[in-house]
Each structure stands twice: as C-alpha cells, then as structure tokens.
Amino acid sequence: MDSTASAMTGFLSKREEFSFRPNYTVLGSVIFLLIGLVFFILLLTNVIPPI
C-alpha cells in the first residue's frame, strides 16, 4: 500500500519500526503454556502417574 502511494505521489513515507508490547492476554497465554509444559514433562518422566 505504501509503495503504491509513494509511486503515485512521489513522496516517500517513513517506515514505522515494530515494537512488541505484550498485554495481559499474551502474558496469560505464556504462563498457561509454561505450566502445561511442566505438567507434560512431569507426565513423560512418570513423576505424575498416568490414569
């Protein structure tokens, strides 16, 4: 989109740098993933017996 606009107008637009700002949803998902991985590893190593 930017390249089309700059080709038509002749003006170059500055690129906006990507900045990652995690919110509560991303933080909760990462924590849930880590807890799940810990339980999965414990299940594979027979620390937690399978049902």
C-alpha positions in Angstrom: 0.0 0.0 0.0 2.8 2.4 0.9 4.7 1.7 -2.3 1.6 2.4 -4.4 1.0 5.7 -2.6 4.6 6.8 -2.9 4.7 5.8 -6.6 1.6 7.9 -7.3 2.5 11.0 -5.2 6.3 10.9 -5.3 6.6 11.2 -1.6 8.5 8.6 0.4 6.9 7.5 3.7 9.0 6.6 6.7 8.7 3.1 7.9 7.4 2.6 11.4 9.5 0.3 13.5 7.9 -2.7 15.1 7.7 -2.6 18.8 6.3 -5.6 20.8 4.3 -4.6 23.8 2.8 -7.7 25.5 -0.6 -7.2 27.2 -2.4 -9.3 29.8 -3.7 -11.8 27.2 -0.2 -12.6 25.9 1.2 -12.8 29.4 -1.6 -15.2 30.5 -1.1 -17.4 27.4 2.7 -17.7 28.0 2.1 -18.6 31.7 -0.5 -21.2 30.8 1.9 -22.6 28.2 4.7 -22.9 30.7 2.5 -24.6 33.3 1.3 -27.0 30.7 4.8 -27.8 29.6 5.9 -28.5 33.1 3.0 -30.9 33.7 3.7 -32.6 30.3 7.3 -33.1 31.2 6.3 -34.5 34.6 3.9 -36.9 32.9 6.6 -38.1 30.5 9.1 -38.7 33.2 6.5 -40.7 35.2 6.6 -38.3 38.2 2.8 -38.0 37.7 1.4 -41.4 37.1 -0.9 -41.7 34.1 -4.6 -42.6 34.9 
